């Protein structure tokens, strides 16, 4: 929200995992994928795509933008690379005026650099 105006909307879809809470009150607002990421550190793959899309009726209603207005859409998939099963799918829509993109090289603990 910027100046009392909605500038972005996010939709997160989770796969049902038996005996794993997905309710924020049970998670205490923690990242629900954190435990899965620790268990399956070498099996998880994350995919990110960034595109421009036209606002549909639902996004138009949430953001108050013009229907058909161009928005940035970031989509992230978290996939088990062993089984190709999807753990979560996130769609994040943001008005272009409020979108910025940047990147840095991350240093590993051993001083090596991660390339992304």
N, C-alpha and C positions, 0 to 999 in steps of 0.2 A: 504494500500500500504506500502511495506517495501523495502527500497532501490530501489525505482522505479519499483518494481515488484508487480503485483496484488497478494494478498494472500487470498482474500475472495470475495464472491459475495452474494448479498442479493436480494431476490424477495419478494415483499409485494403485496398481493392481498386484495382489499377492496370490501366489498359489497356496492352496490349503495344505498345511503340513500337520498331520495328527500330533497331538500333545505339544504343540508349540504355540504359544500365545501370539495373537496378532492384534489384540486390543490394547490401545495405548495405555489404559489404566493398569493392565497387567505388566506391560513392558516398562512402565514408569517413564514413558516418552523416550525410551532408548531406541537406537537403531535396530530394528527387528532382524536385519541381515547380519549383524555383527557376529552372533553365535554361529550362524551357518558359514560365514566367511572364515572364521577360525577353524571350524571342523573340516571344511572342504577347500582350504586355501589353494591347493594346487589343481582343483577341479573346476573352480568357478571362472567364468569368462564374462567380462562386461563389454557391452557394445554401446556406443554413443553415436547418435546421428543428430545433426542440426540441419533444419530446413526452414523454408518459408512456406507458410500455409495460409489459406483464407479462413477467417473466423467463421465457424458454423454458428447455428442458432444458440447452442448451449454456451459456447465461449462468449458470444456476443452478449448474452444475458448476464454472464458473470463479470465481464470486464467493462461492459457499457460501451464497447467500441462498435464501429459500424459493421453490420453483417457483411462478410466478404472482405473486410479489411485485412491486409497482410500482417501476419504475426510471425515471430520466430517460434519454432517448435523444437524443443530438445527432447529426444526419446532415448531412454536407457533401458537395456535389457540385461538382466543378470541370469546367466545360463550355466547349467551344469554341463561342462564340456564332455564329461564321460557319457552322459545319457541324453544330451541335447534338450533336457527338460528346462523350462523357463521357471525361475523362482519369483522374479518380479519384473514388472514392466511399468515404466514411469513416463508420463507425458507432461511436459512443462511448457506452457504457452506464455509468452511475454510480449508486451507492446514494443515495437522496434525502438522507440525513443529511449527506452530504459534498458536496452540490451547492450552488453559489452562482453567481449571475449578476450581472454588472455591465457598464457601458458608459461610455465617455468619448468626447467629440468629439475627433477627431484634427486637429491643425493641419498644413496643407500647408506645403511649403517657402516658398511665397510669402506665408504668413501667413493664407491663406484657411482656412476650416474645411470639413472633409468632413462631409457628412451621411450617416448610415447608417440 
